[in-house]
Amino acid sequence: MPSGLHIPESILKDYKDLFGEKIVNGKRVIVEGLIEDLATQFTEEIKRVVNSRRKWLDLKEPVSVKGAFPSWDEQFLDADGNKLTFKEIVQGMIDNFLGRNSGLRWRLNEKVRIPDDAHPIKNAGLEITGPWYPLSRAFNQVNADVVSAMEDEEDASAAWYIPFKSGKRYADVWEARKGVKHFLSGDLPDPYYEKGKEYRIGKPRNKWPAIFHRLPGLHIFDQEITLNDKPVPAIIVSAIIYTLNNYENLKNAGSGVYFYVPKTEFPEEALVIEKILRKIEEKLGLQIGTIKIAMLYEEVNAGRYLPVILWIWRERLIKSNNGRWDYLGSLIEMWLHEKVLPDPQNITMTSPNMMAYQKYNALMMLLAGSKDGEADAAPVGGMAAVMLYSQTDPFGRFKYNQRALRGIKIDKLRERLIGLIFFADQKVERKVTLDDILNGKVKGKLYDLFRQSWVATKEREYVSSGNEPLRVSLEELQKTISRPVEYETVGSEQIPKVNSGLTPQERSLFQRLGLLDENGKITPWIITREMIDTPEKLFTSKELWGGKDLWHALYDVPDGEITPEHVQHAFYMAANYGFQLLNGNLAAAIDDYELKQRFMNDLATYRIFTSWLWSLINKNGVVTKDGYLKGSSLTKDGVIPAENLIKVSKGENVRDLFEDLWKLHYRWTNEFYKDFDVRESTRLIEMFSKSQNKKVLDEVYTIIAKAYGSGPFREMSPREASEKIAKIINADPKQVEDEIVRQAPRFDREMAPVIMEILMRLLTFPRYIQHNGKILFLLSPLDPETRSKVMDAIFSFRETVEDKVRRGELDNNVLQLYDYIYDNYE
């Protein structure tokens, strides 16, 4: 029977090392054959569970009903066919922690222990995240002083598409997969050169961080690989290619295949992922649980079912990451039909609901992961997303780096303190300090859980600042807080030095969070047997969850304002990221003009800003404080929205502001580009002629603006531009050409109006699109005429698209793309 799997011949030819027959664990396996087998078995199941997300989102029931925890008697299934109620599952993890040998008791990683290199408690320190394409990023991550490296093939991954006019033959994901294989096999030149820079691996293999491969979410389908003319779930392609190509090299290095699993919402989704991983293990003759996973606990729905998901993944789950970005996006979606959230930029990890989220993750991992009374599996802290400014930044913004260094230090210190859980032998009527526990003044067991946390950038000073709070011993932890307070001046601001003790403001925050007492002493979270010995107590104890039951602690909408300034800021962040994604960059550094920091953004931040803006515009969100929409102006920090331009009064509807907001961002974009081109023109003149003639500047600027205008160098080649400029400023054309190429912008500016049109349509279209980043993936490769037609189809209703397909105005594949965008698989 002929195969229904289709992989483009060009990919099979140019990436042949990734395909074909592999010998893995002594078993002969054909990559394409296993992809086809698993796609045949699981594609429809994956579509069904992803469609269930859409159905849940569309439910008009109150959040208190549709978003409630499962009833105690609701039953769930695991991959072995076992069926337990929610109450039985929760009771089983409680029994594990309390050491009860009940028939319900279960724990994580009972059969195959957590490998030493991947153990989240034995290896304290930062976990660096990001794609491994280009391959220089792999060198940077492995050489960094981190304990884990997440090679990303999802939110910040090498792109799943080929941007229009990029000149690329293949999507970047293929180069990434090939690069990962070469890197893990040691099959690389030493030194390795990329864009004129030299890279070497700076540590022996046994000192590398544990490598985790981030799988694509279930909602992503590989548009290049099809089965019976239908795209294959990307998670299947990714898991198989990574495992079959890298298992032996990882095993030989004393490591293993470790996956990060993103965006799981419901137990049915966890179950299909578990079944996929078991099929791969079965094919390779591996014991169930050999492939280990980390969970990105980033969806509010996952929290409702967290004990069930842990139970389904109990053979392989070793850690669970808290992530602010997607979690906030999913919280906005939870309340979409009922409430508009306040500005998500102010809902930080210190907000009450986010504190409950982190503590809940820690406690569930402790209960489910405990082994012989000791913590084994563990929670992992969230992203520190600041990226330091280079010393060559044209506006000198590197002066703000000191704030970033202090910020990561405090962020990771807070996480470490949240993870201190003291299981007291008996109820304690007073606050108990860490010193009390270490000195034996109270009886019980101290657990130290948040020992790993994410970081987005490799800079040594930044990584060092984040590592210290995670690595310092319990005996020295109090001393890091009680050190003398020292400041240094940054501009007009006094910033505490990185290794300073807590400032009064920082200490006050930690006291409000319950992490310190009035004397500045560390106060672990106190838990007793009576608080958690039944499922009912665990989920309803107000003493345990800060004065609320668990559901309200997690899901109550936080207090806060909706200001015009932050509405504009959200649009700025969404538009800037969307522009970069259309150009093929999913791990995007964006300058935050409010915080005066550069932040790494990915699809998760785009999700926050677009979901919040959609809810404001479509659910009659109103501004809650007087303020201004700002016009752009050139400041000491560059061209930013800085001038109070349009006054907005409390109570105004955000939808009525949207057109002005949209126009202001368009204006900022043009002025940003103009400033870039003027600065480059000025630099060239100063470098080669020293002329101060405005006419000369205007002439050079006109040429630079055209050369950089789209592409760059699509309207005018580097040689033509350099020859014209050299003639004006009397310089060597080759030297000018070298400079304009070296300083050329990275992205195609023609994509700026494209993202603006997409956002205008997306945010004003009455139907919410949950995974709307897929729109950018699908539109970016298209020529302008086709893009316009597909965009018209996406932002209409299915009946309209069906009608146009019937009349021959649209290809049938557009209807398939429409269903993919809307997760419509019925």
C-alpha positions, 0 to 999 in steps of 0.5 A: 500500500503506497504511503500517504506521507508526503515530505518535499523532495528538496527537504529529503535531499538537503536534510537527508541526514535527519531522515531514513533508517536510524539505529537507536538503542539497537533498533532499526527505525525509519524516521518517515515511517514512524512519523507516518505511523504516529500521525495516522494514530494520533492526528484526529485525536489531536484535532479533537482535543485542540477543538475542545479548547475552542469549544471551552473558550466559546462557552457562555457559562459563568467562569465560576461554572465552566472554570471550576475545579473538577467535581470530586467524582469526575473520572480521568483515564491514564495511558495504562487504562486506569480510571480514577476520580479527581478525589482519588488522584488528589488523595493519592499524591497526598498519601505519597507525601504523608507516607501512607501505603494506601491503594491510591498512592502514586508518585512521579518517576517511580519506575525510572528515576530522574537522571542526575544531569536533569535533576531540578534540585540537585542542579541549582542555577539558571536555565537559559532558553531560546532557539538554536538557530543560528548555531551561534546561539547553541554555543552561547547557551552551552558556554553560559554558566547555566544548569539547563538549556532549553532548545526551543522549537515553539514560541521563540523557535526558528521560524516555521515558514519562509518570509516573503522575499527572504530569499530562503529556500527552507524554513529555518526550523530545518537548519535548526534541526540539522544544527542541533544534530551536528552540535550534539554529535560533536560534528562541528568545525573547531573553531566554528565561524558565523558572520565573521565571529569565532565560536568554540565550546568552552567546557567539557561535555560532562559540564554542559547544561542538560539539554531540553528540547521544547516541543511545538504545542498541539495546536501547531501543524507542520504545513510542509509535511502532510499525510493524505494531503493534510498537515501533520501535527508538528509535535509528532515531527519534532519529537521523532526527528529529535529523538531518533537523531540525538538519542545515541549521542545524548546517551553516550554523553551520560544524558538523555532525551528531555522535552519541554511540553508547552501549553497543555490545558486539559487532561485529554491533551496530556494523555495524547502526549503521553501516548505519543511518547510511549509509542516512541519508547515502544518503537525504540525498546525503551522502558516507559519513562525513559524520555523525561519531560518538563511541563510549561505550566502556563495555562490557567486551565492546566491549573484546574487539572494540575493533579490529574496532569501530573498523574497522567505524566507520572512516569516522566515529569521531572519539573514544572515551570511557572510562566507569567506571559502565557498564564496572563494570556490564558487568564484574560481568555478565561474571563473573556466573556465576563470581565475585562482585566486591568493592565496585564503589564502591572500584573507581575509575579508579586500580584496575589493571584500570581503568588498563589500560582507559584505556591500551588505549583510548588506544593503540587510538585512536592506532594506528587514528587516526594521520594522517601520524604525528600523532594525529588521533582520540583517547580521551576521559576519564570523568565527573566526576560531583560536583555542587556544593552550593548556598550555601543548602543547609540543612545547610551542606554547601557546605563540602564543595565545596572537596573536589569542586574539588580532586577534579576537578582531580586526576581530569583531571590523572591522565587527561592524564598517562595520555594521554602516550605516547612512541613511542621510536626505540629501547628505553630502559632507564631511566625517561624523564621529560617533561622529558627528551623536551621537552629532546631527551634521547631520540629519538622522538615524543610523543603527548598524547591525553587532551585532553577529558574529561566533566563533569556540571555547569556551575558556573564554578569547578568547570569551571575546575578541570577545564579547567586540567589538560587545557588547560595546555601540555606545557611548563607541565604539570610546573609544575602538579604541582611547585607548593608544597602549600597547604591550607585548612581544611574543617570539621576537615579539611585540603584542598589548595587547587585550584591547589596542587601535589600533596600527598604522598598524591596524589604517592604515588598518581601514582607507584604508577600509573607517572605520576611517578618517585620525584622527582615528574617526569612519566613518559610511557608508553614504547612501542617498535616492537618492542612493537607491530609484530605483533598477537601482541606488542600483545596479549600483551606483559607489558612493555606492559601492566604485568606481564600480558597484555592480557586479564588486565590488563583483565578480572581481578577486582580485589582488594577487600572486601565490607562491610555498610556498602557493601552498604547504601550500594549499596542506598541509591543504587539506591533513591534513583535508582530513586525519581527515575526513577519520577518522571521524572528520569533525571539525578538528584542524590543525596547520598552520605552516605559521601563527603559529596558530591552526585553526578549519577546516571543509568541507568549508576549504577543498573546498577552497584548493582543488578547488584552487589546481585543478584550478592551475593544470588543468587550467595551473596556473603558479607561479608568484614569485620565491620561494621554495618548502620546506622540513620538519624539526624539529623546535621549533614549531614542524615538519613543512615544513621549509627548502628551498629544491626545487627552483621554478622560476616565470612562472613555471607551477604548474602542473609540480611541483605537483609530487614533492609537493606530495612527500614532503608532504608524507615525512613530514607525516612520519617525523611528526609521527616519531617525535611523537613516539620518543617524547612519547618514550623519555617521557616514559623513562624519567618518569620511568628509566631516562636512556639516552642510545640511544639503549634503546630509539631505542628499546622503539621507535620500540615498540611505532611505531608499537603500534601506527602505525595504529589504534592505537593498531591494530598491537600490543595491549596496554598490549603487548606493555606495557609489552615489554617496561616495561621489557626494562626500568624496570617499572610497566607494568600497569603504562606504559600501562596507559601512552601509552593509555593516550598519544595514537594518535587519528587517524588511520595512515593507512588513510594517504596514502589513502588521498594522493591517493585521492588527487593525483587523484582528483587534476589531474582528468580533470573533476571538482567535486564541492562537492568533500567532498562526495568522502571522505564520501563514501570511508572511510567506505570501505575495501581497495580492495572495496575502490580501485575499487570504486575510480577507478570508481569515477575518470573515465567517466560515460560511463566506469562505465556503461560498467563495471556494464554491464559486472558485474565487478562493482555493480550497486550501484557504478553507483548510487554513481558515479552520487551522487558524480557528482550531475548527476540526469538526 
